[in-house]
Amino acid sequence: MAAPIYQSKGTLGQDTDLNFSFTYPTLAANDLLYLLVWNGGNGSLITVNGSWTLQNLIKTTNNYGFIYLYTKLATGSETGTEVVSRTTPSNSGSTFAGQVYSFRGDAFITVESKSTNKDSNDTVTWSAVTVSGTERILAAFVVNINGGNPDTPTGYTNRASETLTDGTYFELHTKDNTSSDGAVTATGGSLDEWGTFHHSIYNATPTITTSRTFIIN
């Protein structure tokens, strides 16, 4: 068994209306896909393709909007663009955006544990997750609302960074092939608000056992 690895990101989709379209990256069957969505629209509901499973939802304390994190296992046929929609927000013209990220492992790749955090200060914090063995990859997502480009937590590698039209940042950092975890921090958090997701990902490959053969003389 080996640790999963980060593969690539799709093209960011964003708009200020009721729909945006993101683009899938090149992928293979059984890749673990993440869809990160920022909905700056207060009071609006979003709709994604039914193949996605909601892992985490953050409602901002300062009523800037909602941050969603979805996952699914790729069939290998995902390609091109896909639409995400929302109902009419109370704050017309708010940003609506999303991006897909892919991780590759074996056919048993899965999310082991997860945590969320949010605040409105300079120190961005990813809460600890449970790591119950070796060969894990930790995925640390952040949406820095109306803020600048936050730093990368110590021991992690920045894998993806996008700036939205309203100045919000999408970031993904990973800690590769690890067997330990704790809460981690970085500077550069928005004083409006930031939200983080921290996931431990591994290949939950079943142990192969061989049957015994008895020879009776």
matplotlib code that plots the C-alpha trace (Angstrom):
import matplotlib.pyplot as plt

x = [0.0, 1.2, -0.1, -2.5, -1.0, -2.4, -2.9, -4.3, -7.0, -9.7, -10.4, -12.0, -15.6, -17.0, -19.9, -22.1, -25.3, -27.1, -24.8, -21.1, -19.4, -16.2, -14.0, -12.8, -9.0, -7.7, -8.5, -8.8, -11.4, -11.3, -9.6, -10.9, -12.4, -13.1, -15.4, -14.8, -17.6, -17.9, -21.4, -21.3, -25.0, -26.9, -30.0, -29.4, -29.4, -27.0, -27.5, -24.7, -24.8, -26.2, -23.0, -21.4, -21.5, -21.4, -18.5, -18.5, -20.4, -19.3, -21.7, -19.6, -20.0, -20.0, -22.8, -20.6, -22.0, -21.4, -18.4, -19.1, -16.7, -18.0, -16.3, -16.9, -15.0, -14.4, -15.8, -13.2, -15.7, -15.9, -14.8, -15.5, -17.6, -20.3, -22.8, -23.4, -26.5, -28.0, -31.3, -31.5, -29.4, -30.5, -27.2, -27.3, -24.0, -22.2, -19.5, -20.4, -17.4, -16.0, -13.1, -12.3, -9.2, -8.1, -6.2, -5.0, -4.7, -6.0, -9.6, -10.1, -9.1, -11.3, -11.5, -10.3, -11.3, -12.1, -12.4, -13.4, -12.6, -13.4, -12.5, -11.7, -8.1, -4.6, -3.9, -5.5, -6.0, -6.7, -8.0, -6.5, -7.8, -7.4, -4.5, -4.7, -1.8, 0.9, 0.8, -1.8, -2.0, -3.5, -5.4, -5.7, -8.2, -8.8, -11.2, -9.8, -12.8, -12.1, -8.5, -5.1, -3.0, -2.5, 0.7, 1.3, 1.4, 4.8, 5.4, 2.8, 3.2, 1.0, -0.7, -3.3, -4.0, -6.7, -7.8, -11.5, -12.8, -13.8, -10.3, -11.2, -8.5, -8.9, -5.9, -5.0, -2.0, -1.0, 1.2, 2.3, 2.9, 2.5, 1.5, 0.9, -1.2, -2.1, -3.6, -1.6, -1.6, -0.5, -0.5, -2.4, -6.0, -8.7, -10.0, -13.4, -13.4, -11.7, -12.9, -10.7, -11.2, -8.7, -8.9, -6.9, -7.0, -5.7, -6.1, -8.3, -7.0, -8.3, -5.7, -5.1, -5.2, -4.3, -6.2, -4.5, -4.2, -4.2, -2.7, -3.9, -1.8]
y = [0.0, 3.5, 6.9, 8.7, 11.7, 15.0, 15.0, 18.3, 20.9, 21.8, 25.3, 27.6, 28.7, 31.9, 34.3, 36.8, 35.5, 32.2, 29.7, 29.0, 26.2, 24.5, 22.3, 18.8, 18.1, 15.1, 12.1, 8.4, 6.0, 5.9, 9.3, 11.0, 14.3, 17.4, 20.2, 23.4, 26.0, 29.6, 31.1, 34.7, 34.9, 35.2, 33.2, 31.3, 27.5, 25.7, 22.7, 20.4, 17.3, 14.3, 12.4, 14.6, 14.0, 16.9, 16.5, 19.8, 23.1, 26.3, 29.2, 32.3, 34.1, 37.5, 36.5, 36.7, 33.4, 29.7, 27.4, 23.9, 20.9, 17.9, 14.6, 11.8, 8.9, 9.5, 7.0, 8.1, 9.5, 13.0, 15.6, 19.1, 21.5, 21.0, 23.6, 24.6, 26.8, 28.7, 30.4, 34.2, 35.7, 38.6, 40.4, 40.7, 40.5, 38.4, 36.0, 32.4, 30.1, 26.6, 24.4, 20.6, 18.9, 15.3, 12.8, 9.4, 6.2, 2.7, 1.6, 1.9, 5.6, 7.3, 10.1, 8.8, 11.9, 15.6, 18.9, 22.5, 25.8, 29.5, 32.9, 36.5, 37.1, 36.9, 33.4, 30.7, 27.5, 24.0, 21.8, 18.4, 15.3, 11.6, 9.8, 6.1, 4.7, 5.3, 6.4, 9.2, 12.5, 15.5, 18.0, 21.5, 23.7, 27.4, 30.0, 33.5, 35.7, 39.2, 38.7, 38.3, 35.3, 33.4, 31.6, 27.8, 25.9, 24.5, 21.0, 21.4, 22.1, 24.5, 22.7, 25.1, 28.9, 30.9, 34.6, 35.3, 38.6, 39.8, 39.2, 35.9, 33.2, 29.4, 27.5, 23.8, 22.6, 19.0, 17.0, 14.0, 10.4, 11.1, 9.1, 12.0, 15.1, 18.0, 21.4, 23.7, 27.4, 30.0, 33.8, 36.0, 35.3, 37.7, 40.1, 39.6, 35.8, 32.6, 29.0, 25.9, 22.2, 19.6, 16.0, 12.8, 10.6, 7.1, 3.8, 1.6, -1.5, -4.8, -7.1, -10.0, -13.4, -16.7, -19.8, -22.7, -26.1, -29.2, -32.4, -35.5, -38.7]
z = [0.0, -0.8, 0.2, -2.2, -4.0, -5.2, -8.9, -10.3, -10.2, -12.7, -14.1, -11.6, -12.3, -10.9, -11.5, -9.7, -11.1, -10.4, -12.1, -12.7, -14.6, -13.5, -15.6, -14.6, -14.7, -16.5, -14.2, -14.0, -12.5, -8.7, -8.3, -5.2, -6.3, -4.2, -5.2, -3.2, -3.5, -2.1, -2.1, -1.1, -1.4, 1.9, 2.1, -1.1, -1.6, -4.0, -6.3, -7.5, -9.6, -7.6, -7.9, -5.2, -1.5, 0.9, 3.4, 5.2, 5.3, 6.9, 7.5, 8.1, 11.4, 9.7, 7.3, 4.2, 2.9, 2.9, 2.1, 0.9, 0.4, -1.6, -2.7, -5.1, -6.6, -10.3, -12.8, -15.2, -17.6, -16.0, -18.5, -19.7, -17.6, -15.0, -13.7, -10.1, -9.4, -6.6, -5.7, -5.8, -2.9, -0.8, -1.7, -5.5, -7.2, -4.6, -5.7, -6.5, -7.4, -7.3, -8.2, -8.4, -7.1, -7.7, -5.6, -6.8, -4.8, -5.4, -5.7, -2.0, -1.5, 1.1, 3.6, 7.0, 9.1, 8.7, 10.6, 10.0, 11.4, 10.9, 12.3, 11.4, 12.3, 10.8, 12.0, 9.8, 11.7, 10.5, 13.3, 14.0, 12.3, 13.3, 11.6, 12.5, 10.5, 8.0, 4.4, 4.7, 2.8, 4.6, 2.5, 4.0, 2.2, 3.0, 1.6, 2.6, 2.2, 0.7, 1.9, 0.5, -0.3, 3.0, 3.8, 3.7, 7.1, 8.1, 6.8, 4.0, 0.3, -1.6, -4.4, -5.7, -5.4, -7.1, -6.7, -7.2, -8.6, -5.2, -3.8, -2.0, -2.2, -2.7, -1.4, -1.1, 0.8, 1.4, 3.8, 1.9, 3.0, 6.7, 9.8, 12.2, 12.6, 14.8, 14.4, 12.0, 11.4, 8.9, 8.8, 6.3, 7.4, 6.3, 9.0, 7.3, 7.7, 6.6, 6.6, 6.6, 5.9, 7.0, 5.7, 6.2, 3.1, 2.7, 0.8, 2.9, 1.0, 2.5, 3.9, 1.6, 3.4, 1.9, 2.8, 4.5, 2.8, 4.9, 3.6, 5.4, 4.9]

ax = plt.figure().add_subplot(projection="3d")
ax.plot(x, y, z, "-o")
ax.set_aspect("equal")
plt.show()
